[in-house]
Every structure is written in C-alpha cells, then in structure tokens.
Amino acid sequence: MDSWGPHTTQELFTRIRTSMPPENPDGLPAETYASIMAFLLKANGAQAGSSAFTPATNVPITSIANGQMPAGLIAAPARASGGGGRGRGGVTPSAPPSGLTVTGTVKDYSPVTEEMLARPADADWLMHYRNYAGWSYSPLNQITTKNVGNLQLKWAWPLEDGMRQQITPIVHDGVMFLSTNMTNTVQAMDARTGDLIWEHRLGPVGTAGQNATRTMALYGNLVFYPATDATLYALDARTGNVVWKTKVSEFPDDKIGGIMMAKDKLLVGLTRCNDLDARNHCFIAGYEANTGKLLWKFYTVARSGMPGGDTWGDLPDDKRSGADAWIAGTYDPLLNLAFWGTGQPKGSSRNDRGANGDALYSNTTLALDPDTGTLKWHFQNAPGETLDLDEVFERVLIDHGPQKTVMTVGKAGLMWKLDRVTGKFLDVKETVFQNVWASINMTTGRTTYRDDILEKKPGQAVASCPSPSGGHNWQATSYDPFNDLLLIPLSQNCAMYGGGPQLFYEMPGTDGNLGRLSAYETNTMRPVWSFQQRSPFLTSVISTAGGVGFVGDFNRVFRAFEVKTGKTLWETRLPTTAAGYPVTFSVGGEQFVAVPTGYNGGSPQGKPTTMLRGEVQRPTIGHGVYVFGLPKGSGQ
Amino acid sequence: MNYRAVLIVGLSLCMGVAPVAAAAEIYQVYLSAMPFNDATQSIMQGKGTATATLEGETLTISGSFAGLTGPATKARLSLSRGPGIHGTPLVDLTLTGDVAGKVTGRVKLDESQLAALRGRRLYIQIDSEKAPSGHLWGWLLEEHDIVGQDVPQTGPWFLPPFAVKTK
C-alpha cells in the first residue's frame, strides 16, 4: 500500500499485466490478471463490491483498500525445519547448501591487467563480448571451415534449472567462470577438463530471478558477479572467497542489468527500477574495481529541472520510469568513452505513462566518461518509444579508416551507425520487416511512428512488426573484422500490442521463418547473406579467425557456419534450447567452443513458445554448458 | 518492374514482336494465422499461398490453403495501412473447399486501389467457423525469391519496404 496506494487500480493492473509472469509478460488471459488484482485488493482489505473487477475498473486504490489483510487470509506461521513439516512424506526439505561449498585454488592465475583488458590474449574470452569493442570475435583459428565438421563434445556441466539462464562463460588462463542465477552460484572450472575447482553459493536461492545474469567481469585477481538481489560481489578468482560486496540498489525489485570493466573501473547498469518512486530510477554506475567504492551514478531518466527533463512533459518524477540499463556496454580506451544503450521508457506505451515526449534518456545511445560518469554525447535511437521496442543492445565499435563508428541494432531491427566521437547520425538500415516507423529522416536519424500508433487510445491494440520480442534482442551480434561483416541474430514475428494480452503472428514476407541470421558489410551497410529458419536463434553469435561462426537456436540446434557465406558446416542437438553467449577459447594449444543452454527467458523465448507449440518440443530441464573441440590429432 | 515482366518484354523484343502494352505484374502471398495467443493457438492452425496477377487494371487471384481447424466460411480482399496491419474489407473473393480449399477472384482496381496494391496494402483474409473474425491472412507482395529453409540467401534479399526515407 505504501508504494501503490496513491495509484489507481488500472495502473496496478497494467503493471501486473505487462510484467507478469516474468517469463511471459502479458501472456495470461485478461480474466486471470483481473483475478490476481481482485485477490491483491482483497488481501489489502478491499471489500467485494456489487460488480466484478475488470481491466477497465479505474479507481484510486486507497479508496477501496486500507492495507489491512483480512483475518481469513493470514497464513499460519511456517513450521520450523525438522519439525515434521508439510513436505512430501512429512519431511521438510533441508535448506540448500550455501557459502563456499567446494574449496580449491586456481594454480598460476595471472591477475587481469588493464593492458590485458585492452588487448585480450588470443586464448582467452576475457569479458562478455570478448573485447572492449563488443565484437564477440576470437582470433583463434585452429577450428576452420575445413575441420569444423569433426567437432565433438569434450565436456559438459549442468547448471541449475529454473530461472532464466543466459550466461556468458568467461575464460582466462584456462579457467572458466560460470554462474547460475537460480541460486546465485559462481563456479570456477578447469576449462580444458571440465573439473570443478571451487564453487561459491552466494544466494539468495530461488528469488524472483526474473532477470538473467548475463555478465561477469574480471580484473586483477577478482571475478565480479551481479547477484539477483542487486548485490554486486567481488570474489577472489583463485579461491572464490568474497573480497568485497555492495548493494547496488536498496529497492527490492531492482536488478543489476549488465556489468563491464573499463580500465580499473567496474561499470554497472541497473534495470527493473519500476517502483514509480521519485527516488527510484535506473542508472549506470562506476565502481572502483579493487574496493567496490561507488564513484558515480548516471541516471538514465531525465528528471524535472535537469537537462532533457522537459522531454517527459509534465509527468512528475515519480511517474518517470524505464530506460533500463539491462545490457552491458562497450568501451573505447583511446577516446576513454563507454557506450551504453538504454531500454524503453515505462509504462511501455505513451498511454500508460501519460506523456508523449521523447522521454530522455530512454532508448538512447550514451557515451559516458568511465572515470566520472559525465555524459559526453547522446543519440536517441527511438524517441518517445511506445511499443516496448528497446534500443538497449550492444554498441559495437568499428573503425573505417579514420572514421570511428558505433553500431547497434534494436528491437525494431534498425541497424544504426553513429560517429562515436560526436554521436552524429551516419546511417541506418532495416534488417527485418518493420511497420512501426512510418518515416526515417536520413539526415538526422529521427524516426516517426505510424499515425495510428500515435493516435492509439488506452486499451486499444496496434499492430507491431517486429513484436516486443524484437527483430533483434539480447542475443548479441558478432563483428568479423577481416570480412567487415556484422552478423546479426534476428527474430521475425509480430504482435498486436497494447490492448490486453499480446497476440502474435508471423511476419509478412517471411513464409513463417521466425529466425533469421544476417550478415551486413558495415562500411557500406550492404546486405551480404541471410539465412532463415523456422526456429529463432536464441544465443548470441560469435565469429573466429578460422572463418567459422557459431550460433544456437530455440530448437536445441547448435550450429557452425561459414562466416563469409552463411553456409552450415556442422550442427548438433543439445538437451534443451541453446540460450546465452557462446564463447571460444584455447587451453594447452587446443581450441574449444562452449555454448550454454537454458529453457526459460523472456519474450524471445515466450513468443516462439506460443507460436511453435506442438511443433517444437523442448525439455523444461537441461540447463548447462557444453564444450566442443576437435578430436585429438585431428586437424589440431 | 519485376524479373518476370523483364523476361516477357525481353523475349518479345528478341522475337521481333511488338511488346505488350503493359506487362503483367505478379504478386505473391503467404497465408498464415491471424493474431493469436496461448488460448487460441490450437484453433489458429493452417496456412496457404496465393498468387495475384495484375493485367491492366484487373487483378486475378488464385490460391490454396490447408490445415484449418474448422471449415472456411469467407474470403475477401482487404485494404490496410501496410503489411501486418489490420484493415477493412474491399471485395469478397470466391472460396471453395472446407478445412482445405481454394480462394480465387478477379477484381478490377481503381487508381487508389492500384496504388494500394503497389504499396503492399492489400491482403487476403479467410474466415472460418472456428475463427469467424479471421483465420488466415497474407499480404500481396511483389514477386521475390524464396529460398528453402537452411539455405543462405545472398543479398540483397527481399524485405517489404515500409518506412519512407526523408532528407
């Protein structure tokens, strides 16, 4: 009641509908959401009225509820452990293990230096996108187009099932660092053999966990892990011991979105900061990596009286939300600039938030000084976004001779090219069919919605191609510098959005192919090749100097392809959906490729789960990491 | 001008025959389920294809569908703002069959309708007993190459243009 009392029933209904269930927001029948709302109101002292609660009911919550739970709804206190509880067979499940549950020491670990971060060793996958520039490209070339067909499973490691699993295995000095957000557990593995070296179960266990912990980071002897309760941990990479920890946000729903190193600074993005509180806004923060000392925060919502504050119109600060920093940024050490994207404003539609302005700094490319958090420039990719089409994804840094560019692809599928020194718009290209932007100004990059989207009334659905699952989503692109190709995993589905539960349909012109992998030459923005299939791709793409790329999909296929042509060279089936960030690395002169799997995960999985029901079968378990390599003596 | 039109004109010139006044324009249609969610997914099954040929001002439509969960009841050509966006009925088409069948029609288009056709704003909608407000739909898109699943297509490939690029 403290948070929601001042709001209306319709605002709370919309919030629940657009955010729950975590794996499929807006995916339940309207009556179900209405029933949940009715229960919440009853549990807060509201008396049943003469007419049923409906989505259209719109009264102040304090006018009907007093925050006092009726006696009949108050639960009995939970029984103490070991007291013959209510579990199966009368046995209370014991608390899961916690703490440093497997002890061990990484031998001969080299502290990660700023120099290493700027120029990672060929053998390592040292950070989320492998290099500062966000290329997801490895110079390793032992696995080639000629021998990739011989790949075989070298080892596998299960990760706890349950929540979203979209991790990036980080590899340094032959050690792979893994995490699972189900229990907030971090593990160090021997990357060659798959032996566990140490394991730290940080907890909490089984929290809402609606966000995925996609990123970890390394610096010095530290491995950084963003737990699902917004606690940022620095562990000793050699032993797993906690060196420092800090709470990034005190608001209970807030989550850490993405983390990255920039020199000796640890940059952290905050997401799900939706408490509709004047103090709760998303931000990007800089921490001193060695100590965890907070150095600065850059709030991604422009508040009243601040630069850009007028772009939210008269909306009070406690109604300004969104612009989540849920994807890690990239960094240019020469310019000393970190590049981050932000998500859409919230409420996700203009009707929901009651403002028509551009809503800075939502759906924006930000260039920040990592030492101070000072905003050097910004470019808003989607002003006044209203269809839950984020422009938050990886900012890829690519040079064409003297021209330094930053490129990104958002949910609408527009591939943007900006001057990364100034933020000046250079070019944009559609990579999937889109029908939300009626016009694009090719001088300024300013986009304009279709009239009917701008004129949309509350509760009215509008057609959106792509759907909120995005033409592109968190599955990161890869940049192959030798062929100047940006490899982009794309999804092709549409939705009726904004009028209750979303309705999905196939994208016009795709013949039902929900997945597309496309390659564009970045200098010219020229399309080079494209590959379509029924199932969407749900891992990021990586490319290598061996001319081989890797990507995994909804239908459990992990595939190697020729980067130049898109031709499939090898594929295998995994226990469940390939999800997360594949990596490649080398230990003892042997190149490996690792891919995570994960069943759950947001709209990129939710929409194909509905659209391919009965057609694609996926086990609900099978989270893990699968590591492939060439046979001994075969092409190594 | 599409490839087929180029071919017809080219052959006519090679054979010393006077070129036709206006080459036929070919449009292709993928018929797929109209918007659905978990609750209606099991009903919204089926798919189909159609071809539309414009000769002069006359559009001739011929297509087929299969896999509906209930008998088809109505087919029409509709007008919308663009691909993937609901519109309004323009003219009824002829429907034969049941859960599988054919859709045909011959429609004379006026100037604005011709512009709508070339602007990818016309679509075919098929209703059924199970989905009386619309079961399958598909936009009339200019003829383009389709490669099979799992085959890379070298660019540029077809993406229906929508946004107007301004200076």
Chai-1 contact restraints between the chains, C-beta under 6 A:
chainA,res_idxA,chainB,res_idxB,connection_type,confidence,min_distance_angstrom,max_distance_angstrom,comment,restraint_id
A,P29,B,A39,contact,1.0,0.0,6.0,A-B,restraint_1
A,F433,B,L159,contact,1.0,0.0,6.0,A-B,restraint_2
A,F433,B,P160,contact,1.0,0.0,6.0,A-B,restraint_3
A,N435,B,G82,contact,1.0,0.0,6.0,A-B,restraint_4
A,N435,B,G84,contact,1.0,0.0,6.0,A-B,restraint_5
A,N435,B,F162,contact,1.0,0.0,6.0,A-B,restraint_6
A,W437,B,A163,contact,1.0,0.0,6.0,A-B,restraint_7
A,S439,B,A163,contact,1.0,0.0,6.0,A-B,restraint_8
A,S439,B,V164,contact,1.0,0.0,6.0,A-B,restraint_9
A,S439,B,T166,contact,1.0,0.0,6.0,A-B,restraint_10
A,I440,B,A163,contact,1.0,0.0,6.0,A-B,restraint_11
A,I440,B,K165,contact,1.0,0.0,6.0,A-B,restraint_12
A,N441,B,T166,contact,1.0,0.0,6.0,A-B,restraint_13
A,M442,B,K165,contact,1.0,0.0,6.0,A-B,restraint_14
A,T443,B,K167,contact,1.0,0.0,6.0,A-B,restraint_15
A,A463,B,G84,contact,1.0,0.0,6.0,A-B,restraint_16
A,A463,B,I85,contact,1.0,0.0,6.0,A-B,restraint_17
A,C465,B,G84,contact,1.0,0.0,6.0,A-B,restraint_18
A,C494,B,G84,contact,1.0,0.0,6.0,A-B,restraint_19
A,M496,B,P35,contact,1.0,0.0,6.0,A-B,restraint_20
A,P501,B,N37,contact,1.0,0.0,6.0,A-B,restraint_21
A,L503,B,P35,contact,1.0,0.0,6.0,A-B,restraint_22
A,L503,B,F36,contact,1.0,0.0,6.0,A-B,restraint_23
A,L503,B,N37,contact,1.0,0.0,6.0,A-B,restraint_24
A,Y505,B,P35,contact,1.0,0.0,6.0,A-B,restraint_25
A,E506,B,S32,contact,1.0,0.0,6.0,A-B,restraint_26
A,P508,B,P83,contact,1.0,0.0,6.0,A-B,restraint_27
A,P508,B,G84,contact,1.0,0.0,6.0,A-B,restraint_28
A,P508,B,W139,contact,1.0,0.0,6.0,A-B,restraint_29
A,G509,B,L141,contact,1.0,0.0,6.0,A-B,restraint_30
A,G509,B,P160,contact,1.0,0.0,6.0,A-B,restraint_31
A,D511,B,Y30,contact,1.0,0.0,6.0,A-B,restraint_32
A,G512,B,S32,contact,1.0,0.0,6.0,A-B,restraint_33
A,P527,B,G155,contact,1.0,0.0,6.0,A-B,restraint_34
A,P527,B,P156,contact,1.0,0.0,6.0,A-B,restraint_35
A,V528,B,G155,contact,1.0,0.0,6.0,A-B,restraint_36
A,W529,B,P152,contact,1.0,0.0,6.0,A-B,restraint_37
A,W529,B,T154,contact,1.0,0.0,6.0,A-B,restraint_38
A,S530,B,Q153,contact,1.0,0.0,6.0,A-B,restraint_39
A,S530,B,W157,contact,1.0,0.0,6.0,A-B,restraint_40
A,F531,B,P152,contact,1.0,0.0,6.0,A-B,restraint_41
A,Q533,B,Q149,contact,1.0,0.0,6.0,A-B,restraint_42
A,T565,B,P152,contact,1.0,0.0,6.0,A-B,restraint_43
A,G566,B,P152,contact,1.0,0.0,6.0,A-B,restraint_44
A,K567,B,P152,contact,1.0,0.0,6.0,A-B,restraint_45
A,T610,B,D38,contact,1.0,0.0,6.0,A-B,restraint_46
A,T610,B,Q41,contact,1.0,0.0,6.0,A-B,restraint_47
A,R613,B,Q41,contact,1.0,0.0,6.0,A-B,restraint_48
